[in-house]
Amino acid sequence: MRNAMIGLVLVVLAGCSTDGVLGPGGSGLRAPASLTSTTLDNAIELMWSDDSYQSNPTNFRHYTVWSSAYDLDAGVCLDPWSVEGTSVAPRFVVSAITNSIPRCFRVNGEALDGGVSAYSPIRFDTPRYGSAVLQLRAAQVAPLSAGFTFWRDLDGDQRTTRNELGWVGSESDPGIDLALDLIGGELLLTPVRPGVRILAWPTLVASLADIDLAPATGYGRNAVAAVAGSGYVIEMDGPDGYRRYGALRVIGQGPSFIYFEFAFQGDPGNPELLRAE
């Protein structure tokens, strides 16, 4: 039995199509017909259809995972392609890669006789920053710990670094993204600074991996209920005029506080967060 790495929830991103062409050398291996990915912190998990193995199990050696730089503005993968590693199972984690830098990925099968399959469809993905668990307390109870900011560009270079992420502070600070309010016994997340808009995810989320790509529409300036198990996508204006996107999930709550985790995509204008399937 082939070993398999533990999988996470998958992201489906835009890609090219392929037709399962047989590889050279009489291998009889078909190309993986699909390739999906999960956006992680400093990593991308890939998963693909097991077509190369299933088309000729006795001649199958392994899959090879390739990556290259991706030009998000032009929508093209850039040469050269490099090998990230191999896997006998149809999944692989590309680790130790830089957050907010888009990359392209593709996979092909290799046979024992030296033949290779055609490539899978190409997928692009962008690793994003994640967080530990944080707490917000309602402004009406503890105003100095009721405000949250995803990113503060401390050095003014318009580039995201880990020490600039996840700030809890005063609800009276006009530069915060969100404030937690307690109104009529209900906890509410309220957008604060101009350019910040929030969208409540339509279903409860078991983890941040349940949250999709940041939608193109549906955001608003009105407060939304902060409920344990709920997820939110936040659209923010950046200092360079480009939008940034973050996701937030309420893990637990008390009468006047919430515990939450968040993700932030530092690549300007890039809506990739975790899952788009």
C-alpha positions in Angstrom: 0.0 0.0 0.0 1.3 3.4 -0.9 1.9 5.9 1.9 -0.2 9.1 1.8 0.5 12.4 3.5 -2.3 13.9 5.7 -4.5 16.1 3.6 -6.2 19.4 4.4 -9.2 21.0 2.8 -8.4 21.9 -0.8 -8.4 25.1 -2.9 -9.4 25.0 -6.5 -7.7 27.7 -8.5 -7.7 28.8 -12.1 -5.7 26.5 -14.4 -5.1 25.0 -17.8 -6.7 21.8 -19.1 -4.9 18.7 -20.3 -6.1 15.6 -22.1 -4.5 12.6 -20.3 -1.9 12.0 -23.0 0.2 8.8 -22.6 3.8 9.4 -21.8 6.8 8.3 -23.9 8.8 5.1 -23.4 5.9 2.7 -23.4 5.0 3.7 -19.8 1.3 3.8 -20.4 0.9 6.5 -17.7 -1.8 9.1 -18.1 -1.4 12.6 -16.9 -3.2 13.7 -13.7 -6.5 15.2 -14.9 -6.9 17.6 -12.0 -4.7 19.5 -9.6 -5.9 21.3 -6.5 -4.2 23.1 -3.6 -4.5 24.4 -0.1 -3.1 27.8 0.8 -1.0 27.5 4.0 1.4 29.6 6.0 4.7 29.5 4.2 3.5 26.3 2.4 1.1 25.0 -0.3 -0.4 21.6 -0.1 -1.1 20.0 -3.5 -3.5 17.1 -4.3 -4.2 15.6 -7.8 -6.2 12.9 -9.4 -4.3 9.5 -9.2 -4.5 8.9 -13.0 -0.8 8.0 -13.6 -0.8 5.2 -11.0 -4.3 3.9 -11.9 -3.5 3.8 -15.6 -0.6 1.3 -15.1 0.0 0.3 -11.4 2.7 -2.2 -12.2 4.9 0.3 -14.1 4.3 3.3 -11.8 7.3 4.7 -9.9 6.2 8.1 -8.5 4.8 11.6 -9.2 7.1 14.6 -9.7 6.0 18.0 -8.4 7.2 21.1 -10.3 6.9 24.8 -9.5 7.8 28.1 -11.1 7.3 31.8 -10.4 3.9 33.3 -11.3 3.2 36.7 -12.7 -0.2 37.6 -11.2 -0.7 40.7 -13.2 0.0 39.0 -16.5 -1.5 35.7 -15.5 1.4 33.6 -16.7 3.9 31.1 -15.3 7.6 32.1 -15.6 10.5 29.9 -16.6 12.4 28.1 -15.3 10.4 25.3 -13.7 12.1 23.4 -10.8 11.4 20.1 -9.1 10.0 20.4 -5.6 10.1 16.7 -4.9 8.4 13.4 -5.6 5.6 11.4 -4.0 4.1 8.0 -4.5 0.8 9.3 -3.2 -1.3 11.9 -5.1 -0.5 14.7 -2.7 2.5 16.7 -1.6 3.3 19.7 0.7 5.6 22.4 -0.8 7.1 23.9 2.3 9.5 26.7 3.3 8.2 29.1 0.6 7.7 32.8 1.0 4.3 34.2 2.0 2.6 36.5 -0.5 4.7 35.4 -3.5 2.5 33.6 -6.1 3.8 30.4 -7.6 2.7 27.9 -10.3 2.5 24.2 -9.8 2.2 21.1 -12.0 2.6 17.4 -11.6 3.5 14.4 -13.9 3.9 10.7 -13.4 7.1 8.7 -13.9 7.3 5.0 -14.8 9.7 2.3 -13.7 10.8 2.0 -17.4 11.8 5.7 -17.5 8.7 7.0 -19.3 6.8 10.0 -18.0 3.2 11.2 -18.4 2.1 14.5 -19.7 1.7 17.3 -17.1 -1.3 17.9 -15.0 -3.2 21.2 -15.4 -1.3 24.1 -14.0 -2.4 25.7 -10.7 -1.3 28.9 -9.1 -1.4 29.6 -5.4 0.0 32.1 -2.9 0.9 31.2 0.6 -0.5 33.5 3.3 0.1 34.4 6.9 -1.8 32.6 9.6 -2.2 33.3 13.3 -2.3 32.0 16.8 -5.5 32.4 18.9 -6.3 36.0 19.9 -8.9 37.6 22.2 -11.0 40.7 21.7 -13.1 42.1 24.6 -16.2 44.3 23.9 -15.6 48.0 23.8 -18.3 48.6 26.3 -16.4 46.5 28.9 -12.7 46.8 28.0 -12.2 49.5 25.4 -8.4 49.2 25.3 -8.6 45.6 24.0 -11.6 45.8 21.7 -9.9 46.8 18.5 -8.2 44.6 15.9 -5.9 45.4 12.9 -4.8 42.8 10.5 -1.7 44.6 9.2 0.2 47.7 10.2 2.9 48.8 7.8 5.3 49.7 10.6 8.3 50.5 8.3 6.3 52.0 5.5 7.7 49.7 2.8 4.2 48.4 1.8 5.4 44.8 2.3 3.9 42.5 4.9 6.1 40.9 7.5 5.0 38.6 10.3 5.7 41.1 13.1 3.3 43.6 11.5 0.3 41.3 11.7 -2.5 40.8 14.3 -2.7 43.9 16.5 -5.2 44.1 19.4 -5.7 47.6 20.7 -8.0 50.4 21.7 -11.4 50.7 20.0 -10.9 54.4 19.9 -7.9 54.1 17.5 -9.2 55.3 14.1 -6.6 53.1 12.4 -8.1 49.8 13.5 -9.9 47.5 11.1 -12.6 46.1 13.4 -14.0 46.7 16.8 -15.9 44.3 19.0 -19.1 45.9 20.4 -21.7 44.6 22.9 -25.1 46.0 22.1 -28.4 44.7 23.4 -26.6 41.6 24.7 -25.2 40.8 21.3 -21.5 40.8 20.3 -20.9 42.6 17.0 -17.8 43.0 14.7 -17.9 46.6 13.4 -15.7 47.9 10.6 -13.9 51.1 11.7 -11.3 52.8 9.5 -12.4 53.9 6.0 -12.0 51.3 3.3 -12.7 48.3 5.6 -15.7 46.2 4.7 -16.9 42.9 6.1 -18.8 39.8 4.8 -20.2 37.1 7.0 -19.5 33.6 5.6 -22.9 32.0 4.8 -22.3 28.8 6.8 -20.6 27.9 10.0 -16.9 27.0 9.6 -15.1 24.3 11.5 -11.7 25.9 10.7 -10.3 28.7 8.6 -9.8 26.0 5.9 -13.6 26.2 5.4 -13.4 29.8 4.1 -13.3 30.3 0.4 -11.4 32.7 -1.8 -12.4 36.3 -0.9 -15.6 37.0 -2.9 -15.7 39.9 -5.4 -18.9 41.4 -3.9 -21.1 41.3 -0.9 -19.1 43.3 1.6 -20.6 46.0 3.8 -19.8 48.6 6.4 -22.5 47.4 8.8 -21.7 45.5 12.0 -22.2 41.7 11.9 -22.9 39.3 14.7 -19.8 37.7 16.2 -20.8 34.1 16.8 -18.7 31.1 17.8 -18.1 28.9 14.7 -18.8 31.7 12.3 -16.3 33.0 9.7 -15.8 36.4 8.1 -13.9 37.8 5.1 -12.6 41.4 5.4 -11.7 43.6 2.4 -9.3 46.4 3.3 -7.7 49.3 1.5 -3.9 49.2 1.6 -1.5 52.1 1.7 -0.6 51.5 -1.9 -4.2 51.8 -3.2 -4.6 48.0 -3.6 -7.1 46.0 -1.7 -5.9 43.4 0.9 -8.0 40.5 2.1 -8.2 38.8 5.5 -10.3 36.0 7.0 -11.4 35.7 10.6 -13.0 32.8 12.5 -14.6 33.1 15.9 -13.5 30.0 17.9 -15.3 30.7 21.1 -17.1 33.5 23.0 -18.2 34.6 26.5 -20.7 37.3 27.6 -18.3 40.1 26.6 -15.4 38.6 24.6 -14.5 36.4 21.7 -11.5 34.1 20.9 -10.6 34.1 17.2 -8.0 33.2 14.6 -7.2 35.0 11.3 -5.5 34.7 8.0 -4.1 37.5 5.9 -3.0 37.7 2.3 -0.2 40.2 2.0 0.0 40.1 -1.8 -1.8 43.3 -3.0 -5.1 42.6 -4.7 -4.8 38.8 -4.3 -8.0 37.2 -2.9 -6.5 33.8 -2.1 -7.1 32.8 1.5 -7.6 29.1 2.0 -10.2 27.2 0.2 -12.0 27.8 -3.1 -13.8 24.5 -3.6 
